[in-house]
Amino acid sequence: MNNQQNKINGEWPKELVYVITQVHSDRLFWSNTDGWCDNTRSLFTPEEKETFNLPMGGVWMLLNE
């Protein structure tokens, strides 16, 4: 994945931010609005990570590691 895509508005997030990626593809991300897609993605806090049920085939990825 392109490292620039991990930036939000050109800046690295200061807090821990997670995204959901597809287990068989590092190019698909989960969007709460659009489902699996390659051009948008939803961001999740550590608290949301603990309570959100992953979509089928989804795995958590720390965005700012």
FILO-364097 format. One record per atom (N, C-alpha, C, O): residue in three letters; atom name; x, y, z. Coordinates in Angstrom, 3 decimals, padded with zeros to 6 digits. Atoms other than C-alpha are relative to their C-alpha. Layout:
residues N
PT;aa;at;c1;c2;c3
PT;ALA;CA;X;Y;Z
...
***
This chain:
residues 65
PT;aa;at;c1;c2;c3
PT;MET;N;000.841;-001.174;000.000
PT;MET;CA;000.000;000.000;000.000
PT;MET;C;000.882;001.231;000.000
PT;MET;O;001.929;001.247;000.648
PT;ASN;N;-000.714;-001.262;000.065
PT;ASN;CA;001.190;003.505;-000.773
PT;ASN;C;-000.035;000.679;001.361
PT;ASN;O;-001.111;000.900;001.918
PT;ASN;N;-000.091;-000.620;-001.316
PT;ASN;CA;002.412;005.137;002.440
PT;ASN;C;-000.717;001.339;000.063
PT;ASN;O;-001.212;001.712;001.126
PT;GLN;N;000.687;-001.288;000.020
PT;GLN;CA;000.938;008.493;001.391
PT;GLN;C;-001.486;-000.172;000.285
PT;GLN;O;-002.118;000.745;000.811
PT;GLN;N;001.416;000.233;-000.250
PT;GLN;CA;-002.536;006.935;001.590
PT;GLN;C;-000.293;-000.073;001.485
PT;GLN;O;-001.446;000.086;001.883
PT;ASN;N;000.201;000.086;-001.439
PT;ASN;CA;-002.035;006.542;005.341
PT;ASN;C;-000.113;001.366;000.651
PT;ASN;O;-000.506;001.464;001.814
PT;LYS;N;000.107;-001.346;-000.548
PT;LYS;CA;-001.922;010.297;005.818
PT;LYS;C;-001.438;000.493;-000.141
PT;LYS;O;-002.140;000.139;-001.089
PT;ILE;N;001.327;-000.604;000.032
PT;ILE;CA;-005.109;012.210;006.596
PT;ILE;C;000.209;001.486;-000.199
PT;ILE;O;000.816;002.155;000.637
PT;ASN;N;-000.203;-001.409;000.352
PT;ASN;CA;-005.206;015.624;004.923
PT;ASN;C;001.480;000.365;000.003
PT;ASN;O;001.854;001.462;000.416
PT;GLY;N;-001.429;-000.248;000.119
PT;GLY;CA;-001.459;015.315;004.344
PT;GLY;C;000.793;-000.142;001.284
PT;GLY;O;002.009;000.047;001.280
PT;GLU;N;-000.666;000.112;-001.305
PT;GLU;CA;-000.666;014.733;008.037
PT;GLU;C;-000.184;-001.400;000.560
PT;GLU;O;-001.199;-002.048;000.305
PT;TRP;N;000.154;001.264;-000.711
PT;TRP;CA;-000.018;011.601;010.073
PT;TRP;C;-000.931;000.216;001.175
PT;TRP;O;-000.791;001.211;001.886
PT;PRO;N;000.884;-000.139;-001.168
PT;PRO;CA;-002.784;011.054;012.645
PT;PRO;C;000.808;-000.068;001.296
PT;PRO;O;001.768;-000.831;001.398
PT;LYS;N;-000.704;-000.021;-001.285
PT;LYS;CA;-001.666;011.805;016.208
PT;LYS;C;-000.489;-001.114;000.921
PT;LYS;O;000.276;-001.618;001.743
PT;GLU;N;000.559;001.084;-000.797
PT;GLU;CA;-003.981;009.218;017.797
PT;GLU;C;000.045;-001.291;-000.819
PT;GLU;O;000.253;-001.269;-002.032
PT;LEU;N;000.096;001.277;000.703
PT;LEU;CA;-004.231;005.533;016.965
PT;LEU;C;-001.259;-000.007;-000.852
PT;LEU;O;-002.349;000.309;-000.375
PT;VAL;N;001.117;000.064;000.934
PT;VAL;CA;-006.445;005.100;013.920
PT;VAL;C;000.088;-001.336;-000.728
PT;VAL;O;001.158;-001.739;-001.186
PT;TYR;N;000.058;001.296;000.667
PT;TYR;CA;-007.548;001.791;012.425
PT;TYR;C;-000.887;000.073;-001.231
PT;TYR;O;-001.813;000.880;-001.305
PT;VAL;N;000.864;000.241;001.146
PT;VAL;CA;-009.000;000.768;009.092
PT;VAL;C;-000.228;-001.507;-000.084
PT;VAL;O;000.468;-002.290;000.562
PT;ILE;N;000.250;001.418;000.233
PT;ILE;CA;-010.443;-002.540;007.986
PT;ILE;C;000.395;-000.295;-001.434
PT;ILE;O;-000.099;000.337;-002.367
PT;THR;N;-000.422;000.410;001.329
PT;THR;CA;-008.743;-004.197;005.055
PT;THR;C;-000.500;-001.417;-000.262
PT;THR;O;-000.840;-002.148;000.668
PT;GLN;N;000.494;001.320;000.398
PT;GLN;CA;-009.779;-007.303;003.148
PT;GLN;C;001.121;-001.013;000.154
PT;GLN;O;002.247;-000.764;-000.277
PT;VAL;N;-001.014;000.997;-000.328
PT;VAL;CA;-007.936;-010.436;004.231
PT;VAL;C;000.760;-000.493;-001.234
PT;VAL;O;001.928;-000.865;-001.114
PT;HIS;N;-000.637;000.514;001.206
PT;HIS;CA;-007.159;-011.458;000.619
PT;HIS;C;000.477;001.106;-000.946
PT;HIS;O;000.947;000.819;-002.047
PT;SER;N;-000.419;-001.106;000.873
PT;SER;CA;-006.381;-007.990;-000.774
PT;SER;C;000.423;001.180;000.857
PT;SER;O;-000.312;001.595;001.754
PT;ASP;N;-000.424;-001.197;-000.728
PT;ASP;CA;-004.353;-005.071;000.541
PT;ASP;C;-000.460;001.273;-000.703
PT;ASP;O;-000.047;002.372;-000.333
PT;ARG;N;000.499;-001.163;000.742
PT;ARG;CA;-006.164;-002.780;-001.916
PT;ARG;C;-001.460;000.313;000.278
PT;ARG;O;-001.965;001.348;-000.157
PT;LEU;N;001.400;-000.233;-000.329
PT;LEU;CA;-009.706;-003.114;-000.590
PT;LEU;C;-000.131;000.373;001.462
PT;LEU;O;000.470;-000.254;002.335
PT;PHE;N;000.245;-000.475;-001.354
PT;PHE;CA;-010.869;-001.245;002.483
PT;PHE;C;-001.492;000.064;000.249
PT;PHE;O;-002.285;000.192;-000.684
PT;TRP;N;001.407;-000.063;-000.360
PT;TRP;CA;-014.147;-001.208;004.369
PT;TRP;C;-000.427;001.445;000.200
PT;TRP;O;000.237;002.218;000.891
PT;SER;N;000.645;-001.287;-000.194
PT;SER;CA;-016.337;001.871;004.145
PT;SER;C;-001.378;-000.275;000.585
PT;SER;O;-002.139;-001.059;000.018
PT;ASN;N;001.322;000.194;-000.576
PT;ASN;CA;-019.373;002.032;006.428
PT;ASN;C;-001.104;000.459;-000.936
PT;ASN;O;-002.241;000.001;-000.827
PT;THR;N;000.974;-000.510;000.961
PT;THR;CA;-021.130;003.896;003.620
PT;THR;C;-000.096;-000.857;-001.251
PT;THR;O;-001.194;-001.119;-001.743
PT;ASP;N;-000.047;000.647;001.309
PT;ASP;CA;-020.018;001.944;000.531
PT;ASP;C;000.347;-001.483;000.033
PT;ASP;O;000.303;-002.133;-001.011
PT;GLY;N;-000.440;001.397;-000.057
PT;GLY;CA;-018.891;-001.494;001.772
PT;GLY;C;001.448;-000.111;-000.445
PT;GLY;O;002.229;000.813;-000.218
PT;TRP;N;-001.383;000.196;000.464
PT;TRP;CA;-015.681;-002.914;000.233
PT;TRP;C;000.259;000.889;-001.210
PT;TRP;O;-000.506;000.869;-002.175
PT;CYS;N;-000.353;-000.855;001.141
PT;CYS;CA;-014.002;-000.396;-002.068
PT;CYS;C;001.478;000.354;000.070
PT;CYS;O;002.143;000.123;001.080
PT;ASP;N;-001.423;-000.335;000.061
PT;ASP;CA;-010.607;000.849;-003.139
PT;ASP;C;000.264;001.501;000.051
PT;ASP;O;001.421;001.920;000.012
PT;ASN;N;-000.236;-001.434;000.031
PT;ASN;CA;-011.155;004.601;-003.034
PT;ASN;C;-000.484;000.743;001.241
PT;ASN;O;-000.186;001.928;001.393
PT;THR;N;000.400;-000.612;-001.264
PT;THR;CA;-012.771;005.300;000.355
PT;THR;C;000.161;-001.026;001.112
PT;THR;O;000.219;-002.229;000.856
PT;ARG;N;-000.091;000.901;-001.143
PT;ARG;CA;-012.449;003.850;003.829
PT;ARG;C;-000.445;000.742;001.250
PT;ARG;O;-000.270;001.955;001.373
PT;SER;N;000.399;-000.566;-001.288
PT;SER;CA;-013.867;004.406;007.284
PT;SER;C;001.170;-000.112;000.969
PT;SER;O;001.954;-001.060;000.909
PT;LEU;N;-001.040;-000.012;-001.024
PT;LEU;CA;-011.549;005.281;010.165
PT;LEU;C;-000.625;-000.354;001.339
PT;LEU;O;-001.758;000.033;001.623
PT;PHE;N;000.517;000.478;-001.271
PT;PHE;CA;-011.952;003.713;013.598
PT;PHE;C;000.979;000.305;001.129
PT;PHE;O;002.194;000.208;000.955
PT;THR;N;-000.801;-000.226;-001.201
PT;THR;CA;-010.706;004.607;017.064
PT;THR;C;000.271;-001.355;000.657
PT;THR;O;-000.371;-002.346;000.309
PT;PRO;N;-000.211;001.260;-000.722
PT;PRO;CA;-009.281;001.937;019.388
PT;PRO;C;-001.267;-000.485;000.719
PT;PRO;O;-001.502;-001.690;000.806
PT;GLU;N;001.244;000.377;-000.665
PT;GLU;CA;-012.602;001.998;021.283
PT;GLU;C;-000.976;-000.631;-000.985
PT;GLU;O;-001.623;-001.630;-000.670
PT;GLU;N;000.887;000.559;001.021
PT;GLU;CA;-014.573;001.392;018.080
PT;GLU;C;000.498;-001.367;-000.450
PT;GLU;O;-000.300;-002.262;-000.729
PT;LYS;N;-000.587;001.283;000.395
PT;LYS;CA;-012.187;-001.417;017.164
PT;LYS;C;-000.444;-001.111;000.946
PT;LYS;O;-000.683;-002.240;000.518
PT;GLU;N;000.381;001.000;-000.999
PT;GLU;CA;-013.119;-003.207;020.385
PT;GLU;C;-001.476;-000.373;-000.073
PT;GLU;O;-001.860;-001.451;000.382
PT;THR;N;001.443;000.257;-000.012
PT;THR;CA;-016.875;-002.963;019.757
PT;THR;C;-000.590;-000.293;-001.369
PT;THR;O;-001.687;-000.844;-001.455
PT;PHE;N;000.533;000.162;001.352
PT;PHE;CA;-017.298;-003.064;015.963
PT;PHE;C;000.179;-001.447;-000.462
PT;PHE;O;001.253;-002.026;-000.303
PT;ASN;N;-000.098;001.338;000.586
PT;ASN;CA;-018.067;-006.421;014.349
PT;ASN;C;000.579;000.115;-001.400
PT;ASN;O;000.054;000.845;-002.241
PT;LEU;N;-000.643;-000.045;001.316
PT;LEU;CA;-015.764;-006.982;011.389
PT;LEU;C;-000.923;-000.572;-001.074
PT;LEU;O;-001.640;-001.540;-000.826
PT;PRO;N;000.723;000.600;001.114
PT;PRO;CA;-017.392;-007.556;008.010
PT;PRO;C;000.700;-001.298;-000.412
PT;PRO;O;001.877;-001.493;-000.110
PT;MET;N;-000.584;001.274;000.427
PT;MET;CA;-016.820;-010.999;006.496
PT;MET;C;001.251;000.251;-000.838
PT;MET;O;001.216;001.017;-001.801
PT;GLY;N;-001.253;-000.156;000.730
PT;GLY;CA;-013.212;-011.236;005.297
PT;GLY;C;000.824;001.190;000.437
PT;GLY;O;001.848;001.486;-000.180
PT;GLY;N;-000.697;-001.200;-000.429
PT;GLY;CA;-012.109;-008.151;007.214
PT;GLY;C;001.004;-000.261;001.104
PT;GLY;O;000.811;-001.146;001.938
PT;VAL;N;-001.005;000.023;-001.064
PT;VAL;CA;-009.022;-007.658;009.382
PT;VAL;C;000.356;001.448;000.335
PT;VAL;O;000.348;002.322;-000.532
PT;TRP;N;-000.409;-001.329;-000.430
PT;TRP;CA;-007.950;-004.648;011.413
PT;TRP;C;001.415;000.303;-000.439
PT;TRP;O;002.281;-000.572;-000.441
PT;MET;N;-001.344;-000.460;000.328
PT;MET;CA;-004.960;-002.624;010.272
PT;MET;C;000.196;001.352;000.661
PT;MET;O;-000.619;002.260;000.497
PT;LEU;N;-000.339;-001.275;-000.609
PT;LEU;CA;-003.334;000.130;012.295
PT;LEU;C;000.478;000.926;-001.108
PT;LEU;O;001.434;000.619;-001.819
PT;LEU;N;-000.290;-000.896;001.117
PT;LEU;CA;-003.240;003.087;009.933
PT;LEU;C;001.313;000.750;000.184
PT;LEU;O;002.047;000.947;-000.785
PT;ASN;N;-001.172;-000.856;-000.212
PT;ASN;CA;-000.453;005.104;011.520
PT;ASN;C;001.133;-000.740;000.703
PT;ASN;O;001.693;-000.253;001.685
PT;GLU;N;-001.140;000.719;-000.573
PT;GLU;CA;002.152;002.453;012.275
PT;GLU;C;001.229;000.214;-000.841
PT;GLU;O;002.295;-000.313;-000.522
***
